[in-house]
């Protein structure tokens, strides 16, 4: 059942994520064409700031989901109801604090945004973003039970519907009125409707009592302990993953943010794919850690990590090799990065993507408090390195600063708390594993890029098809040569066959 649920979640996540990504690309093109690069930069910048405010959530959701695994498996409806009631109250507090913190940023908007020729009232635009993130916390707590019960595909389906409707309406507004305020207001409305739909689905599927007893002191104390650890992780995410656009805006201007946002949308699509795959697998890993031995944990990790790393190599290969032809076809050659900037961004994306399997096992094992100071150290490195490097290297420096900060996780946290703590393995084994993976990734990406330069066609669409094809085939061939006889490769083949069979079964094709 665990494998079946994971496969269903993976299949649905990939299909729906792909559709949502296509719709987002279409919407962003209309935004650039109708309002211009500065509006695109402003949209990306404020989205970045609002996303950073999610630090206030303090990891409450992850802590509650961790405690839902056991009660769902045991069908303990009383414990589930108590946890959900606790979560509901917690998220109301989160929404209120996020709203207040959002308002506190108002005095700094002129510094953050800098000089621009935008005609919209920037404080009003920012306030609409604050409202959007605040309402996103209302009723959203109920989706946690679907995550813990491995029913992620339900959330994915509803979210896709919301994205399609939202982007369709936003495109209509841009074409008909070019009204940026209405463009943003639509997101608030659709977010509320999405949460109402998910809430209704949960109410029908689960018997959650609104009069549940208060959560027991032991569970509550453990949740707060994990929140204390997760607080540091959230602050780290806040400063590492959320500061790039702000640093670029302050030192290079809002247009540079707009230029980056086009690549960021591609990056987000890749990250979304990995996030959905990771979320789909986390509950299964949580169940695994309740049952099996460390040896079994490690063997499963190697199989999942091989699959995810192979996918990461192919994704960054496609990003580095085909992004120029894609952006030229999508919105024009005037929006391209240089190869050096693209290389720095690609390295950053690779280091982010390969975190997924490690983070899955950390979250599933409840390791939130033990490495709580690592993200703070990571964030200090990121801010200092990014600010210093952006002066000497421009926008590439901001990406390299973030890449350097990732070493805090890859060189300390993962080997100590996952490789040694969860699996009982050595640091030497970890270093050898990581270096081998990095060299394979580097070789695959570089080989694919230079192979693509040997093929030049006049049609930009055919060039894009050629670049993508080469970017997939070359690293895949390298991975096959190296791993074709390994247990991990055989498992990967097995996993792919299961996914294909699941898709065919869903389509009722035998």
C-alpha positions in Angstrom: 0.0 0.0 0.0 2.9 2.3 0.8 4.5 1.9 -2.6 1.1 2.1 -4.4 0.2 5.4 -2.7 3.6 6.8 -3.5 3.3 5.9 -7.1 -0.1 7.4 -7.4 1.0 10.6 -5.8 4.1 10.8 -8.1 2.2 10.2 -11.3 -0.5 12.7 -10.5 2.0 15.2 -9.2 4.1 15.0 -12.4 1.1 15.3 -14.8 -0.6 18.1 -12.9 2.6 19.9 -12.2 3.4 19.9 -15.9 0.0 21.4 -16.8 0.3 24.0 -14.1 3.8 25.0 -15.3 2.6 25.5 -18.9 -0.3 27.7 -17.8 2.1 29.7 -15.6 4.5 30.3 -18.6 1.6 31.5 -20.7 0.4 33.9 -18.0 3.9 35.3 -17.4 4.4 36.0 -21.2 1.1 38.0 -21.1 2.4 39.9 -18.1 5.6 40.9 -19.8 3.9 41.7 -23.1 1.2 43.9 -21.6 2.8 45.6 -18.6 6.6 45.2 -19.2 9.8 44.0 -17.5 9.5 46.3 -14.4 6.1 45.0 -13.5 7.3 41.5 -13.8 10.3 42.3 -11.5 8.0 44.0 -9.0 5.7 41.0 -9.0 8.6 38.6 -8.4 10.1 40.8 -5.7 6.9 41.2 -3.7 6.2 37.5 -4.1 9.6 36.8 -2.7 9.1 39.1 0.3 5.7 37.6 1.1 7.1 34.1 0.7 9.8 35.0 3.2 7.2 35.9 5.8 6.2 32.3 5.9 9.0 31.9 8.5 6.2 32.8 11.0 4.7 29.4 10.3 7.6 28.0 12.3 7.4 24.6 10.8 4.1 24.0 12.6 2.7 22.1 9.6 5.7 19.7 9.4 5.5 19.0 13.1 1.8 18.3 13.0 2.1 16.1 9.9 4.8 14.1 11.7 2.4 13.4 14.6 -0.4 12.5 12.3 1.4 9.4 10.8 0.7 7.2 13.9 -2.9 8.2 14.6 -3.9 7.8 10.9 -2.3 4.4 10.8 -4.1 3.4 14.0 -7.3 5.1 12.9 -7.3 7.1 16.1 -10.0 9.7 15.3 -9.8 11.3 18.7 -6.1 12.0 18.4 -6.5 13.2 14.8 -9.2 15.6 15.8 -7.2 17.0 18.7 -4.2 17.5 16.4 -6.3 19.3 13.7 -7.9 21.5 16.3 -4.5 22.5 17.7 -3.3 23.1 14.1 -6.3 25.3 13.3 -5.7 27.6 16.3 -2.0 27.7 15.5 -2.6 28.8 11.9 -5.0 31.6 13.0 -2.2 33.0 15.1 0.2 32.6 12.1 -2.1 34.5 9.8 -2.3 37.4 12.2 1.4 37.6 12.8 2.2 37.4 9.1 -0.2 40.3 8.5 1.5 42.4 11.1 5.0 41.6 9.8 3.9 42.4 6.3 2.8 45.8 7.4 6.1 46.4 9.1 7.9 46.2 5.7 6.1 49.2 4.4 8.7 51.9 5.5 11.4 50.0 3.6 9.7 49.6 0.3 11.4 52.7 -1.4 14.8 51.1 -0.5 13.9 47.6 -1.6 12.2 48.6 -4.9 14.5 51.5 -5.8 14.1 53.7 -8.8 11.5 52.6 -11.4 9.0 53.9 -13.9 6.1 51.8 -12.7 2.8 53.8 -12.7 0.9 51.7 -10.2 0.8 52.7 -6.5 3.5 50.5 -5.1 2.2 50.5 -1.4 -1.3 49.4 -2.6 0.2 46.7 -4.8 2.3 45.4 -1.8 -0.8 45.5 0.5 -2.7 43.2 -2.0 0.2 40.8 -1.7 -0.1 40.9 2.1 -3.8 40.1 2.0 -3.1 37.3 -0.4 -0.6 35.5 1.9 -2.8 36.1 5.0 -5.9 34.5 3.5 -3.8 31.6 2.3 -3.5 30.4 5.9 -7.3 30.3 6.4 -8.6 26.7 6.2 -5.3 25.5 4.6 -4.5 23.6 7.8 -6.9 20.8 6.7 -4.8 19.7 3.8 -2.2 18.4 6.3 -4.2 15.3 7.0 -4.2 14.5 3.2 -0.4 14.8 3.2 -0.1 12.5 6.2 -2.5 10.0 4.7 -0.6 9.9 1.4 -3.5 11.5 -0.5 -1.4 14.3 -2.0 -2.9 13.9 -5.4 -6.2 15.3 -4.1 -4.4 18.5 -3.0 -2.5 18.6 -6.3 -5.7 18.2 -8.4 -7.5 21.0 -6.6 -4.4 23.3 -6.7 -4.1 22.7 -10.5 -7.7 23.7 -11.0 -7.1 26.8 -9.0 -4.0 27.7 -11.0 -5.7 27.2 -14.4 -8.7 29.3 -13.4 -6.5 32.0 -11.8 -4.1 32.3 -14.8 -7.0 32.2 -17.3 -8.8 35.0 -15.5 -5.5 37.0 -15.1 -4.7 36.7 -18.8 -8.2 37.9 -19.6 -7.8 40.9 -17.2 -4.4 41.8 -18.7 -5.7 41.7 -22.3 -9.0 43.5 -21.6 -8.0 46.1 -19.0 -4.2 45.9 -18.3 -5.3 46.5 -14.6 -2.6 45.3 -12.3 -4.7 45.7 -9.2 -7.4 43.5 -10.5 -4.7 41.0 -11.7 -3.6 40.7 -8.0 -7.0 40.7 -6.5 -8.0 37.7 -8.5 -5.3 35.7 -6.7 -6.9 36.5 -3.3 -10.3 35.3 -4.5 -9.0 32.1 -6.0 -6.9 31.3 -3.0 -9.9 31.5 -0.7 -12.0 29.3 -3.0 -9.2 26.7 -3.2 -9.0 26.4 0.5 -12.8 26.1 0.8 -12.8 23.3 -1.7 -10.0 21.3 0.1 -11.7 21.9 3.4 -15.0 20.5 2.1 -13.2 17.4 0.7 -11.5 16.8 4.1 -14.7 17.2 6.0 -16.4 14.5 3.8 -13.5 12.0 4.0 -12.5 12.3 7.6 -14.5 12.4 10.8 -12.9 15.4 12.4 -14.7 16.6 15.5 -14.9 20.3 16.1 -15.4 19.6 19.8 -12.3 17.4 20.2 -10.4 17.3 23.5 -7.3 19.4 23.9 -4.1 17.9 22.7 -2.3 15.9 25.3 0.6 17.6 27.1 3.2 15.1 25.8 2.4 15.5 22.1 2.0 19.2 22.5 5.5 19.5 24.2 7.0 17.4 21.4 5.4 19.6 18.7 6.8 22.7 20.4 10.2 21.1 20.7 10.2 20.4 17.0 8.9 23.9 16.3 11.9 25.3 18.2 14.2 23.4 15.9 12.2 24.2 12.8 12.2 27.9 13.7 15.9 28.0 12.9 15.3 26.1 9.6 12.5 28.5 8.7 14.7 31.5 9.4 17.5 29.9 7.3 15.1 29.4 4.4 13.8 32.9 5.0 17.3 34.4 4.6 18.8 31.9 2.1 16.1 31.1 -0.5 14.2 34.4 0.0 16.9 37.0 -0.1 18.2 36.6 -3.6 15.6 38.8 -5.3 15.9 41.5 -2.6 19.7 41.6 -3.0 19.4 41.8 -6.7 16.8 44.6 -6.5 18.7 46.7 -4.0 22.1 46.4 -5.8 21.2 45.9 -9.5 17.6 47.3 -9.8 14.1 46.0 -10.4 14.7 45.3 -14.1 17.4 42.8 -13.1 14.8 41.1 -10.9 12.5 40.9 -13.9 15.2 39.4 -16.0 15.9 36.8 -13.4 12.2 36.0 -12.9 12.0 34.4 -16.3 14.7 32.0 -15.4 13.2 31.7 -11.9 9.9 30.5 -13.4 11.9 27.6 -15.1 13.7 27.0 -11.8 10.4 27.0 -9.9 9.0 24.5 -12.4 11.9 22.1 -11.6 11.7 22.8 -7.9 7.9 22.2 -8.0 8.5 18.8 -9.6 10.9 17.8 -6.9 8.8 19.3 -4.2 5.8 17.2 -5.3 7.8 14.1 -5.7 9.3 14.7 -2.2 6.0 15.3 -0.6 4.6 12.2 -2.3 7.4 10.1 -0.8 7.8 11.7 2.7 4.7 10.0 4.2 5.9 6.6 2.9 9.3 7.2 4.4 7.6 8.2 7.7 5.8 4.8 7.7 9.0 3.0 6.7 10.9 4.5 9.7 8.2 3.2 12.0 8.8 -0.4 10.8 12.2 -1.4 9.5 15.9 -1.5 10.4 18.6 1.0 9.7 20.0 -1.2 7.0 16.7 -1.3 5.3 16.4 2.5 5.7 19.8 3.0 4.0 19.0 0.6 1.1 15.7 2.5 0.4 17.6 5.8 0.7 20.2 4.7 -1.9 17.4 3.7 -4.3 15.4 6.9 -3.9 18.5 9.1 -3.9 19.7 7.5 -7.1 16.4 8.1 -8.8 16.1 11.7 -7.6 19.7 12.5 -8.3 19.4 11.1 -11.9 16.4 13.2 -12.4 18.2 16.3 -11.0 21.1 15.7 -13.4 18.8 15.5 -16.4 16.8 18.6 -15.2 19.9 20.8 -14.7 21.3 19.5 -18.0 18.1 20.6 -19.8 18.1 24.0 -17.9 21.7 24.8 -18.8 21.6 23.5 -22.4 18.1 24.5 -23.5 17.1 27.6 -21.5 18.6 30.0 -24.0 16.6 28.7 -27.0 13.5 28.3 -24.8 13.5 31.9 -23.5 14.3 33.2 -27.1 11.2 31.3 -28.4 9.1 32.2 -25.3 9.7 36.0 -24.9 12.7 37.0 -27.0 16.5 37.0 -27.1 16.7 40.3 -25.2 15.9 38.5 -22.0 18.9 36.1 -22.0 21.6 35.6 -19.4 25.3 35.2 -20.4 26.7 31.6 -20.2 28.7 32.5 -17.0 25.6 33.8 -15.2 23.6 30.7 -16.4 26.4 28.4 -15.1 26.2 30.0 -11.6 22.5 29.7 -11.5 22.6 26.1 -12.7 25.0 25.1 -9.9 22.7 26.8 -7.4 19.7 24.8 -8.8 21.6 21.5 -8.7 22.5 22.0 -5.0 18.9 22.9 -4.2 17.4 19.9 -6.0 19.7 17.2 -4.6 18.6 18.2 -1.1 15.2 16.5 -1.6 15.9 12.9 -0.5 18.0 14.0 2.5 15.3 16.4 3.6 12.7 13.6 3.1 14.5 11.3 5.6 15.2 14.2 8.0 11.5 15.3 8.1 10.2 11.7 8.3 12.6 10.9 11.1 11.5 14.1 13.0 15.0 15.6 12.9 14.0 19.3 13.4 15.6 20.3 16.6 19.0 18.6 16.5 20.5 20.7 13.7 18.6 23.9 14.4 21.7 26.2 14.3 22.9 25.0 10.9 20.4 27.1 8.9 21.4 30.2 10.7 25.0 29.6 9.9 24.0 28.9 6.3 22.0 32.2 6.1 24.9 34.3 7.4 27.2 32.8 4.7 24.6 33.4 2.0 24.0 37.1 2.8 27.6 38.0 3.3 28.9 36.0 0.3 26.0 37.2 -2.0 26.5 40.9 -1.1 30.3 40.7 -1.6 30.2 38.7 -4.8 27.4 40.7 -6.4 29.7 43.8 -6.3 32.4 41.9 -8.3 30.4 39.5 -10.4 27.0 41.1 -10.8 24.0 38.9 -10.7 26.1 35.8 -10.9 27.5 36.7 -7.5 24.1 36.5 -5.9 23.7 32.9 -7.2 27.2 31.8 -6.2 26.6 33.2 -2.7 23.6 31.0 -2.3 25.5 28.0 -3.7 28.3 28.6 -1.2 25.9 28.7 1.7 24.5 25.3 0.8 27.8 23.8 1.9 26.6 24.2 5.5 24.0 21.5 4.8 25.9 19.3 2.4 29.1 19.3 4.5 27.7 19.1 8.0 24.0 18.6 8.5 23.3 15.8 6.1 26.3 13.6 6.9 25.9 14.0 10.7 22.1 13.7 11.1 21.0 11.7 8.1 24.0 9.5 7.0 25.2 8.8 10.5 22.1 9.5 12.6 19.4 7.7 10.6 21.5 5.2 8.7 24.5 4.6 11.0 27.0 5.2 8.1 30.4 7.0 8.2 31.3 10.5 7.1 33.9 9.0 4.6 31.1 7.1 2.9 29.0 10.2 2.6 31.9 12.3 1.1 32.6 9.6 -1.5 29.0 9.4 -2.4 28.5 13.1 -2.8 31.7 13.7 -4.8 30.9 10.9 -7.1 27.4 12.3 -7.8 28.7 15.8 -8.3 31.4 14.7 -10.8 28.8 12.6 -12.8 26.4 15.6 -12.8 29.2 18.0 -13.9 30.3 15.6 -16.7 26.8 15.1 -17.9 25.9 18.8 -18.1 29.1 19.9 -19.7 29.0 17.1 -22.3 25.4 17.9 -23.1 26.1 21.6 -23.5 29.0 21.2 -25.9 27.2 18.5 -27.8 24.3 20.9 -28.3 26.6 23.6 -29.7 27.5 21.3 -32.6 23.9 21.3 -33.8 22.7 24.6 -35.2 19.4 25.0 -37.1 17.7 28.2 -38.3 14.3 27.5 -36.7 14.4 28.4 -33.0 11.7 25.8 -32.3 13.7 23.0 -33.9 16.8 24.3 -32.1 14.9 24.0 -28.8 13.8 20.5 -29.6 17.4 19.6 -30.5 18.8 21.1 -27.3 16.3 19.4 -25.1 16.8 16.0 -26.8 20.6 16.2 -26.5 20.3 17.5 -22.9 18.3 14.4 -22.0 20.1 11.7 -24.0 23.7 12.6 -23.1 23.5 12.5 -19.3 21.1 9.6 -19.4 23.7 7.7 -21.5 26.5 8.6 -19.0 24.3 7.4 -16.1 23.5 4.2 -17.8 27.2 3.4 -18.5 28.1 4.0 -14.9 25.1 2.5 -13.1 23.6 -0.1 -15.5 24.6 -3.1 -13.3 23.7 -1.5 -9.9 20.8 -2.4 -7.6 19.8 1.2 -7.7 19.5 1.3 -11.5 17.4 -1.9 -11.5 15.1 -0.3 -8.9 14.8 2.8 -11.0 13.8 0.7 -14.0 11.3 -1.1 -11.7 9.9 2.3 -10.5 9.5 3.6 -14.0 7.7 0.5 -15.1 5.3 0.8 -12.1 4.6 4.4 -13.0 3.9 3.5 -16.6 1.6 0.7 -15.5 -0.2 3.0 -13.1 -0.8 5.6 -15.8 -2.0 2.9 -18.2 -4.3 1.5 -15.6 -5.7 4.9 -14.9 -6.4 5.4 -18.6 -7.9 1.8 -18.6 -5.5 0.6 -21.2 -4.4 -3.0 -20.8 
